[in-house]
Amino acid sequence: MKPKFFIRLNLFLALVFLIIFVIILYSVNPFQANGFLKIIFYLVLFGLVLSILNLIGKMQSWVRILVSLTIVILLILRRQGL
């Protein structure tokens, strides 16, 4: 994959995930959300963090995935009060 195409693709995905993230934050009440909406929220958050880390680009791919998963897992644990 050409670097220019990869950067454009990641920028597009970051914008899409950011828009979906804002829509979820604005329209969903977290106290009344079911499990499916919570899963969608965390998947969108994972995609947003991963695409932003890909745009930064100075890390190996496994480190980007690990950082993204760590952030999402910490937020899940924080939400549960652990």
Steps between C-alpha positions, in 0.01 A plus 500: 500500500634840411573727797290785360196273459554355850506847655185606315322179599593546866394864492165402350449225759597734784243754382229234463571355844510849651162588351346172621659552843350849531158373387510225762607741773230750407204269446543201733425510870771280657276407793232359270724350231479128438799270454501530121539879513782468752681255272456736203630789711817315598559373145468854365733626772753228413483590131539870576806452720656253256452728200645797688802292603541389138507864394778568751680203351825478697412168671485143385155368414480259796577788738218709350251216546624434854467867599151521351385185680653618826314831485168329428550237772593767755185693415288186537657424838459862610132494404444185707666660802799270527 
